[in-house]
Amino acid sequence: MAMLSDRAICLRHFEYSETSQIVLLFSRLRGLVKVIAKGARRMNRAGEGKFGGGIDLLDEADALFTDYDDRELNTIAEWRVVAARAAMRRSLRGVHLGLFLAELLAELFEQFDPHAVLYGRLSWTLGKIGGPETESVVLAGAIDVLREAGVMPRIAFCSTCDRPVLEQKDVSINTEGGGVVCGHCESNLSQRHRIDARLLRAAARLWKLPRTDDGAIELPDDIAPLDARMVAPLYAMLGRHIEHTTGRRLRTLRRVVEA
Ligand SMILES: [Zn+2]
């Protein structure tokens, strides 16, 4: 049997039968891989399960799984956790942000489509959630996923007239298609939802940060500090844009936007 040993992060899981789990992994070498963890939920007499009682969402591990790219479902044999993200799990906000990033990857990519740089970025970002730069690194990570998937809307130019908007005072969100609308064009909108230009400028800076193989980014000193309330309209806009371009509605978006 072709087995692959790889570092992987658990993006989704479902209970399957009384003893097993189906798990969507994001693996460093293969990208998304759906696996069945047989016996994951079964305990022995000492109270130990084959996978520690089950594979947890957003845990990162050294995994061993079958490696057939023509199969919808592979089989996982080993899962040795290397990062359980204690800092992220200390707050509900942290968990919601982690699951939001996981859903972006799960929805925007296909199985066996490797993205090693994105893998490094997700791993690094999950490790930073819970720290002082949580909102900035998650926004940078989300932008990176959308960019790699080719669904990042332009945020520096008006979606109607193409004028640059980052230095404008009044910028709105185009609620129909996603993207932003400048002050000159916003009278054409049926609904006006203003977006803070400082947030757009911060997002545009995050977009341009150099990417490294290990996924780390260096946040510029002059970037506006972001908090949950401030980033919400931008996530709402990105979610709308994804729905418009892919037809997929993000289930985790509501929790991230309602903070
Ligand atoms: Zn315009």
Residues whose N, C-alpha, C, O or C-beta is under 5 A from the ligand:
A	BS01	ZN	C158 T160 C161 D162 R163 C182 H184 C185
